[in-house]
Amino acid sequence: MSLYYDAAPLLLPNSNQAGSLKSRVFNSKGHKSSPKQIFALVSEASKWSPVLSEIIERSQLLQLERKLSSNIALLLVHDLLFTKRGVSAPSSHPLRLAVERHKARLNAELTKARLRKGFATIEALRTQMNATGDGEDQETNDGVAGNELESESGLGQWPHPRWVRVNTIKSNMDEELRTTFAGYKTTESLEEILRYPPSSAPKVVHVDKHVPNLLAVPRATDLSKSPAYLNGQIILQDKASCFPAYLLRPDVEGGDCLDACAAPGNKTTHLAAILHDESRAASRPKIYACERDKDRASSLLTLLQTAGAQKYVVAKAGQDFLRIDPGKAPWDGIGTLLLDPSCSGSGIIGRDETLSVVLPRKEASDPLEVQSKKRKRKPTRETTPNVQRVPEENSNIEDKSSDQLSARLAALSTFQLKLLLHAFHFPKARRITYSTCSIYAEENEHVVMRALGSSIAQERGWQISRREEQVSGMRAWTIRGNADACMDSANDKSINVADVAEACIRCEKGTKEGTQGFFVASFVRQIGNLGTDQLMDQEWEGFSDSDSAN
Ligand SMILES: C[S@@+](CC[C@H](N)C(=O)[O-])C[C@H]1O[C@@H](n2cnc3c(N)ncnc32)[C@H](O)[C@@H]1O
């Protein structure tokens, strides 16, 4: 039982203030269990905490077993449901018995939670929860640097490299390998980079195989004082975050480009670099970069300046994308749009360092569904959250109860869909990418499916850009969208769900791909079919209810 007593305090709110999970576990002298076991259990239980909390709340476990605290219950139920060995405590331990007597009910709630989320199998749900492989294809710590960790449930976690995008407006790959990375050994294997312990920064560099002008070095490599970083020749940008601009392919003939939600501007500067590489001619399309938040827009302006991208980009500080009239100049000339709206940020790697946990509440989540014969409690629910409220940027979505999380995801996806449907209105637009750094299907596949089924998509001929139509590096990327999640939100029979899932691109955090959790999909249309003039004559009249409800 000591494993659970060691792990439980690490799940409590504010425990992050004492440093990252890794440092708290591995630097503490007071634990009885092995740090590796504690770390694995806390990481896994926190990853699954939105689902586990839902299960615990709906089963009324905390009302029925008063001795259980919410953090201990989360850990015990995790092991009971998700590990082969079950709860690691003597079989007569009262807390072990307290969860085991509800095993059937907890399993039934797990099945219900899975079905509510639209997953046919627990494996599909596991993918959604950003599991990192089944452990069989990962080596154990034997004989290697020992910085990947496996839990008893067979899930593991790979460390994250430092990704570096060479900014081709100011430099190129050969020049950077010759100067900034002089003396570095080039390795074909990204895994070699990942295997170095977090504290060691040997001079090794890996050139990425998917995104041009991208390389990886060990995490501990400090480039922040290097001349190349200070001059904007290199930009520290996660691999996944480079996918949208690369996938969008802004081109010289394709009209102007609009980055709808631009700050702090990593993707805007990437778009500028791609257009810079495309043509050095004077007649280069413009990039418009909108940022609603004026404070965040100032970081956009700084990055544009540092990266030398200001000559390509017209920054619109304080511009709300939704207030743009697509039919009016200069917006009527937009041919490609990059849409990277506010999201839950649940895929961001730093969130692991400061643990995000959803703890179950003592009150039952839905008293009508939980018909306990032993104790019937009066509903103690607060009023339903206002799901229409547009979410704030950067708030930590996972510091919420499971119901709050669902409500927040619903609000986010409504907002994200609204932005995407607005993008569909631009009369000359031919390509759009939609991306989030979220792991949740609600913000990803569900938004894509609802957008494809919308009336504006059908009127304007918007379709998903199929895998075989994508740029080579994105075609080659093997982690694709979740077909169950696409099926879950399919309301238009004419859409081929399998094609859409295959077209969507996902990145998982903690895998040996070395990325953060991320999602991107691209949409295309042939505007010749309908005729640009005809489209431009159609005035945009704002959103109808059916647009956003679709
Ligand atoms: C995920 S961040 C974008 C990150 C950026 N694409 C990058 O790669 O650096 C989302 C941004 O969208 C902005 N935003 C949210 N709603 C917006 C809107 N309606 N119009 C314009 N910007 C918006 C937020 O203020 C935030 O800065």
The ligand as a Gaussian input file, in Angstrom:
#p B3LYP/6-31G(d) Opt

LIG

0 1
 C       -2.905000      28.507000     -30.187000
 S       -2.577000      30.184000     -30.209000
 C       -1.805000      30.385000     -31.794000
 C       -0.371000      29.984000     -31.830000
 C        0.299000      30.426000     -33.111000
 N       -0.393000      29.924000     -34.286000
 C        1.759000      30.000000     -33.176000
 O        2.052000      29.002000     -33.796000
 O        2.597000      30.684000     -32.596000
 C       -4.156000      30.850000     -30.523000
 C       -4.160000      32.352000     -30.667000
 O       -5.394000      32.732000     -31.256000
 C       -5.812000      33.953000     -30.707000
 N       -7.257000      34.065000     -31.010000
 C       -8.275000      33.433000     -30.388000
 N       -9.444000      33.782000     -30.971000
 C       -9.157000      34.638000     -31.970000
 C       -9.951000      35.322000     -32.925000
 N      -11.279000      35.197000     -32.943000
 N       -9.330000      36.119000     -33.813000
 C       -7.975000      36.238000     -33.801000
 N       -7.180000      35.641000     -32.897000
 C       -7.763000      34.820000     -31.998000
 C       -5.450000      33.803000     -29.250000
 O       -5.365000      35.069000     -28.628000
 C       -4.092000      33.105000     -29.347000
 O       -3.054000      34.035000     -29.392000

